[in-house]
């Protein structure tokens, strides 16, 4: 038991280091991948019409920057949800029926463990949307939040209203998909 606690503490320290805020992760990723390795462009935007490879190269660093903090939280939540499900009776029953460990994890444990993870993912969309202002600035991307800030500076109220409406529609859509995901993952949940 003592070794498991020590492993959990070490794992938590690693996750805390992985969950960097976007204003730290962005410049670090630019330094490592654009300046040091020269593998990816440091900023700018490329259309899909310029080529899929070029578009993906310009998309890689901003996407990784936005995903750094939610990825750590999601991994932590997945781990704790799986550890919570493992000692349950239905897992022991599946093992006693002869189902292999991989089958138990895939068919029984992960399906029940994904419900809280799905909730966290739905909530993190708001944080990613808020953090994208900084990411758009760091990587010089023409995004919706940069457009919103420009509209606020010149007091362009119709644009501000449109961006808020689109952002609200995104949140409602994500919440809807989260609810549909609950029904898909857990057959006991049915909407009337």
Secondary structure, DSSP 4 states (H G I P E B T S, - for coil): -HHHHHHHHHHHHHHHHH---HHHHHHHHIIIIIIIS--S-SS----GGG-HHHHHHHHHHHHHHHHHHHHHHHHHHHHHHHHHHHTSHHHHHHHHTT--HHHHIIIIIHHHHHHHHHHHHHHHHHHHHHHHHHHHHHTT---HHHHHHHHHHTT-HHHHHHHHHHHHHHHHHHHHHHHHHHHHH-TT----
